Amino acid sequence: MSPVAARKIRVVVVDDSALVRSLLTAIINEAPDMEVVATASDPFIAREKIRETDPDVVTLDVEMPRMDGLEFLRRLMRLRPTPVLMISSQTDTGSEATLTALELGAVDFIHKPADDVARHMQEYAEEIREKLRAAAAAKLQQPQRFRQAPPVPPPAGSVLKKSVLVFVGASTGGTEAIKDFLMGMPAEGPPILIVQHMPEHFTFSFAARLNRLCPMRVKEAEDGEAVCAGVAYIAPGHSHMRVAPVSGGGFRIALDQGEKVNRHRPAVDPLFESAAQHLKKNAVGVILTGMGKDGSLGMLQMRKAGGVTFGQDEASCVVYGMPREAFKVGAVMHVHPLGRLAAKVVECLQNHAERAIT
């Protein structure tokens, strides 16, 4: 193995809690491929530590003394772009701040439990290490670099008369990718069902933020609700989401808290598998940036059932994991940059160019 390949991932931990700094240091240093090279209790100390150690990844608390984490992140991404993993609480304020951090360029976030911090963080230890690995390998994107503008006009009425649904899966980097994709979808377009790997409580805030920004109505999905045109549904962080047929026509949302799939709940595969089962040629699948392989086999089922499938290209992904795995198994029919995906999906719906949509 070459010296470059063998070099450990260098991490700077920034948190005002001495306990959290200690726990994160222990969790990180347990892994053979990473090490904490410095810790800091506030952004001013962090600035010097980052300058001295030149880390591969920084973990950053949202709520910090002397300068809040968001302001420090804003300055860091402007002056010294570095992969950042945010540490966030599951409060309304914490989830909003986390979403803002992702908009500012943070790669991902770690959930910080409200109580029994030591035990809960140990439960998340492997997830923390995986997210650090993904962050170290991530491509930093300029905020809003791939945003669609202006929104496209509604597709032809003939498209909306079809029982076509769009299914989207994403993970690391997906909050911004989903936003950019939805910005390019028409207000009265087909229903869109979305799974983004995200903890409970964060998905409601995520949906609300998208609803303020995107042409379509965006909401957190509810069990049993009818699937309607002009609405994008975000799977809640506590449940898998599937689509199910309704007697007499149409579809409804089906949520369940079954076992994790690919170590996730919600997971993309259950959604895509339900699309293959119930929509067949009238399903359009889109797989976006994210680490791991979730969604690849479900998307393959969609393609085999006659659906049309799209994957985000490597250059525009923050982490080219999920789209790569889907492409490797033959699930992806069309590969496009994030900035063109929505237009290509709309073009597919408008022109009926694909044999699957008839």
C-alpha positions in Angstrom: 0.0 0.0 0.0 1.3 3.4 -0.9 2.1 6.0 1.8 -0.7 8.2 0.5 -3.3 5.4 0.6 -2.1 4.5 4.1 -2.4 8.0 5.5 -5.1 8.3 8.2 -8.0 10.7 7.9 -7.1 13.7 10.0 -10.0 15.1 12.1 -10.4 18.3 14.1 -13.2 18.1 16.7 -14.9 21.4 17.6 -17.4 21.4 20.4 -18.0 23.4 23.5 -18.7 20.3 25.6 -15.6 18.7 27.0 -17.5 15.4 27.3 -18.5 15.4 23.6 -15.0 16.3 22.6 -13.7 13.4 24.6 -16.3 10.9 23.4 -15.7 11.8 19.7 -12.0 11.6 20.1 -12.3 8.1 21.6 -14.7 7.0 18.9 -12.6 8.4 16.1 -9.3 7.1 17.4 -10.7 3.6 17.7 -10.7 3.3 13.9 -7.4 2.3 12.3 -7.9 4.7 9.4 -8.6 8.0 11.2 -7.3 10.1 14.0 -8.1 13.3 15.9 -5.3 15.7 15.4 -6.8 18.6 17.4 -9.8 19.6 19.4 -11.3 23.1 20.1 -13.9 24.4 22.5 -14.9 27.4 20.3 -14.5 28.7 16.7 -11.6 31.0 17.5 -9.5 28.2 18.9 -10.7 26.0 16.0 -9.5 28.5 13.4 -5.9 28.2 14.8 -6.1 24.4 15.1 -7.3 24.1 11.5 -4.6 26.3 10.3 -1.9 24.4 12.2 -3.1 20.8 11.4 -4.7 21.1 7.9 -7.4 18.4 8.6 -9.3 16.3 6.2 -12.5 16.7 8.1 -13.9 19.0 10.8 -16.7 18.1 13.2 -18.5 21.2 14.2 -21.2 21.9 16.9 -24.1 24.1 15.8 -24.4 25.9 19.1 -21.0 27.4 20.1 -19.7 30.2 22.4 -18.2 33.4 21.1 -19.3 32.6 17.5 -22.1 30.3 16.5 -21.3 27.2 14.4 -23.2 28.5 11.3 -21.2 31.8 11.2 -17.9 29.9 11.6 -19.0 27.4 8.9 -19.8 30.3 6.6 -16.4 31.8 7.1 -14.6 28.5 6.8 -16.2 27.6 3.5 -15.4 31.0 2.1 -11.8 31.2 3.3 -10.6 27.6 3.6 -13.1 25.1 2.2 -12.9 21.9 4.3 -15.3 19.0 4.6 -17.5 19.6 7.7 -19.6 17.2 9.7 -22.1 19.1 11.8 -23.1 17.9 15.3 -26.8 18.7 15.8 -29.5 18.2 18.4 -33.0 16.9 17.5 -34.8 20.2 18.4 -36.8 22.3 16.0 -34.0 25.0 16.3 -31.3 22.4 15.9 -32.9 20.8 12.8 -33.4 24.2 11.1 -29.8 25.2 11.9 -28.6 21.8 10.5 -30.4 22.4 7.2 -28.9 25.8 7.0 -25.5 24.3 7.6 -26.0 21.8 4.7 -27.0 24.8 2.5 -23.8 26.5 3.5 -21.7 23.5 2.4 -21.5 21.1 5.3 -21.3 17.5 4.0 -23.5 15.8 6.6 -24.5 15.9 10.2 -24.3 13.7 13.3 -27.2 13.6 15.7 -26.2 14.6 19.3 -28.6 13.0 21.8 -30.2 15.2 24.5 -29.6 12.8 27.4 -27.2 10.0 28.3 -24.8 11.4 25.8 -22.0 8.8 26.4 -24.2 5.7 25.8 -26.1 7.1 22.8 -22.9 8.3 21.1 -21.4 4.9 21.5 -24.5 3.5 19.8 -23.8 5.8 16.8 -20.0 5.2 16.8 -19.8 3.2 13.6 -22.2 5.6 11.8 -20.0 8.5 13.0 -16.9 6.9 11.5 -18.7 6.1 8.3 -19.8 9.6 7.9 -16.3 10.9 8.5 -15.0 8.6 5.8 -17.6 9.8 3.4 -16.9 13.5 4.3 -13.2 13.0 3.7 -13.9 11.7 0.3 -16.7 14.2 -0.6 -16.5 16.7 -3.3 -17.3 20.1 -1.8 -20.0 21.9 -3.8 -20.5 25.6 -4.1 -23.9 26.5 -2.4 -26.7 26.6 -5.0 -24.3 25.7 -7.8 -26.7 23.3 -9.4 -30.0 25.1 -8.6 -32.5 25.1 -11.4 -33.9 28.4 -12.5 -36.5 29.4 -13.4 -39.1 26.7 -12.6 -40.2 24.8 -15.7 -43.8 25.2 -17.0 -46.3 22.4 -16.2 -46.1 19.4 -18.4 -48.8 18.7 -20.9 -52.1 17.6 -19.5 -51.8 14.3 -21.2 -48.9 13.4 -19.0 -50.8 14.2 -15.8 -53.7 11.9 -16.9 -51.3 9.0 -16.8 -50.7 7.1 -13.6 -47.0 8.1 -13.5 -45.2 8.5 -10.2 -41.6 9.7 -9.7 -39.5 8.0 -7.0 -36.3 9.6 -5.6 -33.6 8.2 -3.3 -30.6 10.0 -1.7 -28.2 10.1 1.2 -25.1 12.1 1.8 -25.4 15.4 0.0 -29.0 14.6 -0.8 -30.7 17.5 1.0 -29.3 20.0 -1.4 -29.6 17.7 -4.4 -33.2 17.0 -3.7 -33.9 20.7 -3.4 -32.2 21.4 -6.8 -34.1 18.6 -8.4 -37.5 19.8 -7.1 -36.7 23.3 -8.1 -36.7 22.1 -11.7 -40.0 20.2 -11.4 -43.3 21.8 -12.4 -45.8 22.9 -9.8 -48.5 20.6 -11.2 -46.2 17.7 -12.1 -46.7 14.0 -11.2 -46.5 13.0 -7.6 -42.9 12.5 -6.3 -42.1 10.2 -3.4 -38.7 10.8 -1.8 -36.5 8.9 0.7 -33.6 10.9 2.1 -31.5 9.2 4.9 -32.3 11.5 7.8 -33.3 11.0 11.4 -36.7 11.5 12.9 -37.7 15.1 13.5 -35.4 16.4 10.8 -37.6 15.3 8.0 -40.5 17.5 9.0 -38.3 20.6 8.9 -36.7 19.5 5.7 -40.1 19.1 4.0 -41.2 22.5 5.3 -38.1 24.2 4.0 -38.5 22.6 0.6 -42.2 23.6 0.5 -41.1 27.3 0.9 -38.6 27.1 -1.9 -40.0 24.7 -4.6 -42.8 25.1 -7.2 -44.5 21.9 -6.0 -46.1 21.5 -2.6 -43.7 19.5 -0.4 -44.8 17.7 2.8 -43.7 15.0 5.2 -45.6 11.8 4.2 -48.4 10.5 6.4 -49.5 6.8 6.5 -52.6 6.1 4.4 -52.8 9.5 2.7 -53.7 9.6 -1.0 -50.9 10.3 -3.5 -51.8 13.5 -5.5 -50.3 15.3 -8.5 -48.4 18.4 -7.6 -47.2 17.1 -4.3 -43.7 15.8 -3.3 -43.8 13.4 -0.2 -40.7 13.1 2.1 -40.5 9.8 4.0 -40.5 10.6 7.7 -37.3 9.8 9.5 -38.9 7.0 11.6 -40.4 4.9 8.9 -40.0 3.1 5.6 -42.2 4.5 2.9 -43.9 2.5 0.2 -46.6 3.2 -2.4 -49.8 1.0 -2.4 -52.7 0.8 -4.8 -56.2 2.0 -3.7 -59.3 0.1 -4.6 -61.0 1.9 -7.4 -57.7 3.5 -8.7 -54.9 5.7 -7.5 -52.3 5.1 -4.8 -51.7 5.8 -1.2 -48.7 6.1 1.1 -47.9 3.1 3.3 -45.5 3.7 6.2 -44.0 1.1 8.6 -41.4 0.9 11.3 -40.0 -2.5 10.3 -36.4 -3.6 10.5 -33.8 -1.4 9.0 -32.8 -2.1 5.4 -29.2 -1.5 4.3 -28.9 -0.2 7.9 -31.4 2.6 7.2 -34.9 3.4 8.1 -36.2 5.0 6.0 -34.4 3.1 3.2 -34.7 3.6 -0.5 -35.0 0.0 -1.6 -38.5 -0.6 0.0 -39.8 2.5 -1.9 -38.3 1.5 -5.2 -39.4 -2.1 -4.8 -43.0 -1.0 -4.2 -42.8 1.1 -7.4 -41.7 -1.9 -9.4 -44.4 -4.0 -8.0 -47.3 -1.6 -8.4 -46.4 0.9 -11.0 -44.3 -1.2 -13.4 -43.8 0.9 -16.7 -45.5 3.9 -15.1 -42.7 4.5 -12.6 -39.8 6.9 -13.0 -36.8 6.3 -10.6 -34.1 8.8 -9.7 -31.1 8.0 -7.6 -29.0 10.9 -6.2 -25.8 11.5 -4.3 -25.1 9.3 -1.2 -22.8 6.8 0.3 -23.5 3.0 0.3 -25.7 0.9 -2.0 -29.2 1.6 -0.8 -31.6 1.8 -3.7 -29.5 -0.1 -6.2 -31.4 -3.4 -6.1 -34.8 -1.7 -5.8 -34.0 0.5 -8.9 -33.0 -2.7 -10.8 -36.4 -4.1 -10.0 -38.0 -0.9 -11.4 -36.0 -1.2 -14.6 -36.9 -4.8 -15.1 -40.5 -4.1 -14.5 -40.5 -1.5 -17.3 -39.8 1.7 -15.4 -37.5 4.5 -16.5 -34.5 5.1 -14.3 -32.1 8.0 -13.9 -28.9 8.4 -12.0 -26.9 11.5 -11.0 -23.4 11.6 -12.6 -20.2 11.3 -10.6 -19.0 14.9 -11.2 -22.0 16.5 -9.6 -22.3 14.1 -6.6 -21.0 15.0 -3.2 -20.5 11.3 -2.7 -20.7 9.0 -5.7 -21.8 5.9 -3.9 -25.5 5.1 -4.4 -25.6 6.1 -8.0 -22.4 4.2 -8.8 -23.8 1.0 -7.2 -27.0 1.3 -9.1 -25.1 1.8 -12.3 -22.9 -1.2 -11.6 -25.8 -3.6 -11.3 -27.4 -2.3 -14.5 -30.3 -0.4 -12.8 -29.6 3.1 -14.3 -30.8 3.8 -17.8 -29.8 7.5 -18.1 -27.0 9.4 -16.3 -27.0 13.2 -16.1 -25.5 16.0 -14.0 -27.7 17.2 -11.2 -28.4 20.4 -13.0 -30.0 18.6 -15.9 -31.8 15.7 -14.1 -35.2 17.5 -13.5 -35.3 18.7 -17.1 -34.6 15.2 -18.4 -37.3 13.7 -16.2 -39.8 16.3 -17.4 -38.8 15.7 -21.0 -39.3 12.0 -20.5 -42.8 12.7 -19.1 -43.8 15.3 -21.8 -42.6 13.5 -24.9 -43.4 9.9 -23.9 -40.0 9.2 -25.4 -39.5 6.1 -23.2 -41.3 2.9 -24.1 -42.2 2.5 -20.4 -44.5 5.5 -20.3 -47.4 4.8 -22.7 
